[in-house]
Amino acid sequence: MKTVPVLKVIIWMFVIGAVVFSILNIFLIKNIICRPDQDNVCQQFNFLQDKSLFFTNFDNKLLAQVFKTTDGQAIQVLNYQKKLPNTLFLDIKQQDPSYRLYFQDQIFLANKKNFLATNDEQYDLLKVKLSEDYQDQVDPPQINKDLNQDLIDLTQAISDLSINEIFINGADSILTVDGLDYVFEFQAEDPLITAKKIVLMKNKISEIEEERDILLVDLRFKNPVIKFAKAVTNEGNDGNDADDVGPTIIEENND
């Protein structure tokens, strides 16, 4: 039986390997085209360059995840197409940031995909200040998924109100509406209910004939509470102290 020289086997292996390598190299991703076409967005996918058009599992991790731009927008890949020999088409959807987050002397733009981007003043967003109690849920550039969703739900529910800012501090959270503080318990009730309470109390306040300064409105009760400043007395009280005799209770409408 005739044997094949070892050298010839090595040569053939080298040739076959070179051919396979050349073929595979032809189908490496060289062009990434986003639809709609936006160069600054497509740059987020440059890490796909030189990956195999056929042997890369886009569905598993790469395109199933969401990519983030530096201005806080979230980019979601809705679909992809391959075009031989080396082009990848990506159908994308962009979402603007949801709110502006103030945390530990830093300012971020938060989007729906739990990403905290560098602040950018081009967006007119609601200010959300987060207390130190949430430090275990914020690790820039990420924010806890559940916390972020609760904040988004809240900001969306009150989007039509004249909210100046929100301070999130658990049961002692504060919404500032037209310069007046509304105390509420964050994550304790549906944000839509909180929004309805604010509207109700704004209407009630507009009907109050007393000329006394209002310190705050407390929404943590079934019947929200308005707390007035102490009235001016003959002893020269300047009216800035809290009323010691208790808050004024405004009954909710049952309509």
C-alpha positions as CSV (number, residue, x, y, z in Angstrom):
1,M,0.0,0.0,0.0
2,K,1.4,3.3,-1.0
3,T,1.8,5.8,1.8
4,V,1.4,9.6,1.4
5,P,4.5,11.5,2.4
6,V,4.1,13.5,5.6
7,L,5.2,16.7,3.8
8,K,2.5,16.3,1.2
9,V,-0.1,15.9,3.9
10,I,1.1,19.1,5.6
11,I,1.0,21.0,2.4
12,W,-2.5,19.9,1.6
13,M,-3.6,20.8,5.1
14,F,-2.1,24.2,4.7
15,V,-3.8,24.8,1.4
16,I,-7.1,23.7,2.7
17,G,-6.7,25.9,5.8
18,A,-5.8,28.9,3.6
19,V,-8.8,28.4,1.4
20,V,-11.2,28.1,4.4
21,F,-9.6,31.1,6.0
22,S,-10.0,33.1,2.8
23,I,-13.6,32.1,2.4
24,L,-14.4,33.0,6.0
25,N,-12.6,36.3,5.8
26,I,-14.7,37.3,2.8
27,F,-17.8,37.0,5.0
28,L,-16.6,39.1,7.9
29,I,-18.8,42.1,8.7
30,K,-17.3,45.3,7.1
31,N,-20.4,47.4,6.6
32,I,-23.0,48.2,9.2
33,I,-26.0,50.1,7.9
34,C,-28.7,51.4,10.3
35,R,-32.3,52.1,9.2
36,P,-33.1,54.9,9.7
37,D,-29.7,56.0,8.7
38,Q,-27.9,57.8,11.5
39,D,-24.1,57.7,11.6
40,N,-23.8,58.6,15.3
41,V,-26.2,55.7,16.2
42,C,-24.4,53.1,14.0
43,Q,-21.2,53.9,15.8
44,Q,-22.6,52.1,18.8
45,F,-22.4,48.9,16.8
46,N,-18.8,49.1,15.7
47,F,-17.9,46.2,17.9
48,L,-19.6,44.0,15.3
49,Q,-16.9,44.9,12.8
50,D,-14.9,41.8,11.6
51,K,-17.3,39.4,13.2
52,S,-18.5,36.5,11.1
53,L,-21.7,37.3,9.1
54,F,-22.7,33.6,9.5
55,F,-21.3,32.3,12.7
56,T,-22.2,35.2,15.0
57,N,-25.3,34.6,17.1
58,F,-26.9,38.0,16.9
59,D,-30.1,36.9,18.6
60,N,-28.5,35.6,21.7
61,K,-26.8,38.6,23.2
62,L,-25.6,41.1,20.6
63,L,-28.8,42.4,19.0
64,A,-31.2,41.3,21.7
65,Q,-29.7,43.8,24.1
66,V,-30.2,47.5,24.0
67,F,-27.4,49.9,23.2
68,K,-27.0,53.4,24.6
69,T,-25.8,56.6,23.1
70,T,-23.9,59.3,25.0
71,D,-26.9,61.6,24.9
72,G,-29.1,59.2,26.9
73,Q,-31.2,57.8,24.1
74,A,-31.9,54.1,24.1
75,I,-31.4,52.2,20.9
76,Q,-33.3,49.0,20.3
77,V,-32.7,46.7,17.4
78,L,-36.0,45.6,16.0
79,N,-34.7,43.5,13.1
80,Y,-31.6,42.7,11.1
81,Q,-30.7,41.4,7.7
82,K,-27.5,40.0,6.1
83,K,-26.3,40.9,2.7
84,L,-23.4,39.0,1.1
85,P,-20.6,39.3,1.2
86,N,-20.0,41.5,4.3
87,T,-23.0,43.9,5.0
88,L,-25.3,43.9,8.1
89,F,-28.5,45.9,8.0
90,L,-30.0,46.9,11.4
91,D,-33.6,48.3,11.8
92,I,-33.5,50.4,15.0
93,K,-35.7,52.3,17.2
94,Q,-34.6,55.2,19.4
95,Q,-36.1,56.4,22.6
96,D,-35.4,59.8,24.3
97,P,-34.3,59.8,28.0
98,S,-37.1,59.6,30.5
99,Y,-36.0,61.9,33.3
100,R,-33.0,63.8,34.7
101,L,-31.5,62.1,37.7
102,Y,-29.7,63.9,40.5
103,F,-27.7,61.5,42.7
104,Q,-24.6,62.0,44.9
105,D,-23.7,65.4,43.3
106,Q,-23.9,64.0,39.8
107,I,-26.5,64.5,37.1
108,F,-27.5,61.8,34.6
109,L,-30.0,61.2,31.9
110,A,-32.0,58.0,32.6
111,N,-33.6,56.0,29.8
112,K,-36.1,53.1,29.7
113,K,-33.3,50.6,29.5
114,N,-31.9,51.3,32.9
115,F,-28.9,53.3,31.6
116,L,-27.5,56.5,33.0
117,A,-25.9,58.7,30.5
118,T,-24.0,62.0,30.9
119,N,-26.3,64.9,31.4
120,D,-27.2,66.9,28.3
121,E,-29.2,70.1,28.5
122,Q,-30.8,69.7,25.1
123,Y,-33.6,67.7,26.8
124,D,-36.3,69.3,28.8
125,L,-36.9,66.7,31.5
126,L,-38.3,66.4,35.0
127,K,-35.8,66.6,37.8
128,V,-35.6,63.6,40.0
129,K,-33.4,63.8,43.1
130,L,-32.6,60.5,44.7
131,S,-31.6,60.2,48.4
132,E,-28.5,58.3,49.6
133,D,-30.8,55.5,50.7
134,Y,-30.8,54.2,47.1
135,Q,-27.1,54.0,46.7
136,D,-27.2,50.2,46.5
137,Q,-29.6,50.5,43.5
138,V,-27.6,53.0,41.5
139,D,-24.2,52.1,40.0
140,P,-23.5,54.4,37.1
141,P,-24.0,53.8,34.2
142,Q,-26.7,51.5,35.5
143,I,-29.7,51.9,37.7
144,N,-31.8,49.1,39.2
145,K,-34.5,48.0,36.8
146,D,-37.4,48.0,39.2
147,L,-36.5,51.4,40.7
148,N,-36.0,52.9,37.2
149,Q,-39.4,51.6,36.1
150,D,-41.1,53.0,39.1
151,L,-39.6,56.4,38.5
152,I,-40.6,56.3,34.9
153,D,-44.2,55.3,35.8
154,L,-44.3,58.2,38.3
155,T,-42.9,60.8,35.9
156,Q,-45.3,59.7,33.1
157,A,-48.3,59.9,35.5
158,I,-47.5,63.5,36.5
159,S,-46.2,64.7,33.1
160,D,-49.2,67.0,32.6
161,L,-48.9,68.7,36.0
162,S,-46.7,71.7,36.7
163,I,-44.1,69.6,38.6
164,N,-40.8,71.5,39.4
165,E,-38.9,68.5,40.7
166,I,-39.2,65.3,42.7
167,F,-37.2,64.2,45.8
168,I,-37.4,60.5,46.3
169,N,-36.8,59.4,49.9
170,G,-39.1,56.4,50.5
171,A,-42.0,57.3,52.7
172,D,-40.9,60.9,52.9
173,S,-40.7,61.7,49.2
174,I,-41.7,65.1,47.9
175,L,-43.2,66.4,44.7
176,T,-42.8,70.2,44.2
177,V,-45.8,71.5,42.3
178,D,-46.0,75.2,41.5
179,G,-43.6,75.9,44.3
180,L,-45.6,73.9,46.9
181,D,-44.3,70.6,48.4
182,Y,-46.6,67.5,48.3
183,V,-45.3,64.8,50.5
184,F,-46.0,61.2,49.4
185,E,-44.8,57.7,49.9
186,F,-42.9,56.5,46.9
187,Q,-43.8,53.0,45.6
188,A,-46.7,52.8,48.0
189,E,-49.5,53.3,45.5
190,D,-50.3,53.6,41.8
191,P,-48.6,56.8,40.5
192,L,-51.9,57.6,38.7
193,I,-53.6,57.8,42.1
194,T,-50.9,60.1,43.3
195,A,-51.4,62.3,40.3
196,K,-55.2,62.4,40.9
197,K,-54.6,63.4,44.5
198,I,-52.4,66.3,43.4
199,V,-55.1,67.6,41.0
200,L,-57.7,67.3,43.7
201,M,-55.7,69.2,46.2
202,K,-54.7,71.9,43.8
203,N,-58.4,72.5,43.2
204,K,-59.2,72.5,46.9
205,I,-56.4,74.9,47.6
206,S,-57.7,77.3,45.0
207,E,-61.0,77.4,46.9
208,I,-59.4,78.2,50.3
209,E,-60.3,81.8,51.3
210,E,-58.0,82.0,54.3
211,E,-54.9,84.2,53.6
212,R,-52.4,81.9,55.3
213,D,-49.3,80.4,53.9
214,I,-49.3,76.7,53.2
215,L,-46.3,74.8,54.3
216,L,-47.0,71.5,52.5
217,V,-49.7,69.1,51.4
218,D,-49.4,65.5,52.8
219,L,-50.8,62.9,50.4
220,R,-50.0,59.9,52.6
221,F,-53.4,59.8,54.1
222,K,-56.7,58.6,52.6
223,N,-57.9,62.2,53.1
224,P,-54.9,64.3,52.1
225,V,-53.8,67.0,54.6
226,I,-52.9,70.6,54.1
227,K,-50.6,72.1,56.7
228,F,-50.6,75.9,57.1
229,A,-48.1,78.2,58.6
230,K,-49.0,79.7,62.0
231,A,-51.1,82.7,61.7
232,V,-49.7,86.1,62.8
233,T,-50.6,86.8,66.5
234,N,-50.6,89.9,68.7
235,E,-47.4,88.6,70.3
236,G,-45.6,89.4,67.1
237,N,-45.3,86.0,65.6
238,D,-43.9,86.3,62.1
239,G,-46.1,83.5,60.8
240,N,-43.3,81.3,59.6
241,D,-43.6,78.6,62.3
242,A,-45.6,75.4,61.7
243,D,-49.1,75.3,63.2
244,D,-48.9,73.5,66.5
245,V,-52.6,72.8,66.8
246,G,-52.6,70.3,63.9
247,P,-53.1,70.3,60.2
248,T,-56.2,71.2,58.3
249,I,-57.8,68.1,56.8
250,I,-59.4,68.5,53.3
251,E,-61.9,65.8,52.6
252,E,-61.6,64.1,49.2
253,N,-64.5,64.2,46.8
254,N,-66.4,61.0,46.4
255,D,-67.5,61.8,42.9
